[in-house]
Amino acid sequence: MDIRRELTDQLQWHWQNHARPRLNGLGDEEYFWEPVPGSWSVRPRGSGTAPLQVGSGAYTIDFAVPEPVPAPVTTIAWRFGHILVGVLGGRLESHFGGAPVSYETYEYPGTADGALEQLDGMYAHWHSAVSSLSPVGLERPVGPAEGPFAEAPMAALIQHINREMIHHLAEIALLRDLWAHGPGRNATSAAAS
């Protein structure tokens, strides 16, 4: 069994057949839509109400440490921010020579198109890097960048990232469905995008 192929194909298939097509047509209003009052989002600097608003550019992401229980509902913009920094960006930096990234220093995109461009780029980098790993590379420990999981093999990290990507992209798809079926919106055209 080719473990590398199985791991890369799992996320690649989901990306090509479910996740990425469901992101086509995402507009700014939908990207920032708050499904419930008090949702966490990415916001223009200085306009957030969460305990922390972090980021280095014109937009910041809502945050709190520790996270409230229950955690706030989040917007599509917030979920993109989490994927770009916490799921892909940090792992690309730690394991595959990606640019330094942290929630505090990231320049969060202020448009849906900007977020999609960043996501496409990070996903392509991740897929290329994982696809190039040898069997030895898949078995090596991930190291201190993964904290208490430092001794876990790279294959386990890839499996974790697959789960995270599938999970969060499915949440975005659900938010898109809720947006499409909201009052006054044409669910047929929005759901097709």
N, C-alpha and C positions, 0 to 999 in steps of 0.2 A: 504494500500500500504506500502511495506517495502522500505522506502527511502534508507536505507543503502545498501540493496541488489541492488536496481536500480543503485545507484551511483557506487558501486564496480563492478557490472556486466558490466556497460558501458565501463569502461576502460579495464577491464580484457578481455572482448570479443575482443576489438580492438587490445590489446596487443597480445593475443594468435593467432588471425586469420589474422591480417594484419601486424602490426608493427614489432613484433619480428621475424616472418619468413622472412620479407624483409631485415633484418639485417644479416642473415646468409651469410657467404662468404665474408663479408666486409674485404678488405685487406688494408694494410697501405698506399699504393699509392693512392687508392681511398679515404681513410679517410682524407688524407691531400690535395687532389686535389683542386686546385683553379679554379673555373669555369670562372672567369673573372679576369683581372689584378686588383690588389688592394683589393682582397678579404681579409676578416679577417679570422684568423685561430688560431690554437694552434701551437706554434713554439718552436724550441729549444731556451732556454734562450739567450737573446741578439740578436736574429735575426729578431725580429718584427719591423715593421715600423709604426704601429698605435701610436697615442699619448700616450697610456698607454699599457704596457705589464705586466700583473699581474699573480701571482702564486708563490708557494713556492718551487717547484721542478725544475727539469731539463727543463720543458716546461712551457711556459706562454701563456696566452690567450690575443689576441688583444682586445683593449677596448678604449673607450673615454667617458668622461663626460663633457658636455652633448654629447649624441650620435649625430653624424653628420646627416644632412638631405640632401639628402636621406641617409638612413643607408647603410653601405657597404654590399655587398653580402658576405655570410659567408660559410665556408667549413663545411663538415660533422663533422670534429673534433671540430670546434667552436660550432656547434649546440649541440653536445654531452656535451661539457663543460657547456653550458647554462642549459641544462636539469639537469646535475649532480649537479650543484651548485644552480642556480637560481630557478629551478622548483621543483626538489625533495629534494636535499640536505638541503637547508635552511629550508624547511617545516618539514623535518624529525627532524632536530635539534630543531626547535622551538616548535613542537607539539608532537613529539613521541620519544624523548630521543635519537635522532641520534647524531652522532659525530658533533662537531662544524665545520662549513663550511662557507667560504666566497670566493669571486672571488680572493681576494688578497692572501689568505693563502692556497688555494686548490693545491694539487699536480695533475696537469692535466696529463692524460695518454698519453704516447708517442707512443702508438700502438693502432690499431683498436681492437685487442683482449683485451688489458687492458681496453679500454673504454667499450667494451661490458660486460666484467666481472663486472666493477663498476656499469654499468646501470642495469644489471640483479640483482645485490645485492640491489641496492637502490629501484628498482621497487618492489622486493619481500618484502622488509621492509615496503614500503608504502602500498602495497596491504594488508599485514597482519595487519598493524596498523589500517587502515581504516575499514577493515572487522571486527575488534574487537570492534568498537565503538557502544555504546548503543544509543537508541533514545535520551536520555538526552545529551550524548556526541555530537551527531550531532547538537543539538540545542544550545549548549553553545557558547558564543562569542569566537572568535579566539584570542582576546587579543592584547596587544601592539606589538607583533611581526609582525602583519600585518598592522602596521601604521594606515592610515586613515580608514582602514576597520576593526578596532579592535572590533567593535560591531557586525560585521557580524557573522552569525552562521557557525560552522564548516562545515555543509553541503554545504554552499556557497563556501567555500574554496576548498572543494573536487571537486565540480563542475568546479571551475576555473582550478584546476590542471588537471582534465580530458581534458578540452579544450586545455590547454597548451601542454599536452603530445600528444594528437591527432594531433594538429597543427604542432608541431615541428617534430614529427616522420613522418608525411606526407611530410614535406619539405625534410627530409633526404631521403625518398623514391624517391622523384622527382630528387634529386641530383644523386641518384644511377642510375635512368633511363638515365639522361643526360650523366653520365659517361659511362654507358654501350653502348650508341649509339654514343660515340665520335669517332673521326677518328682512324682507325686501331684497334678498339676493337671489339670483338665478342659479339654483342648485345644479341644473343640468349642465350649463356651460362651465361653471366653476369646478364641478366634480370631474369633468372630462380633461381638465388641465393637469 
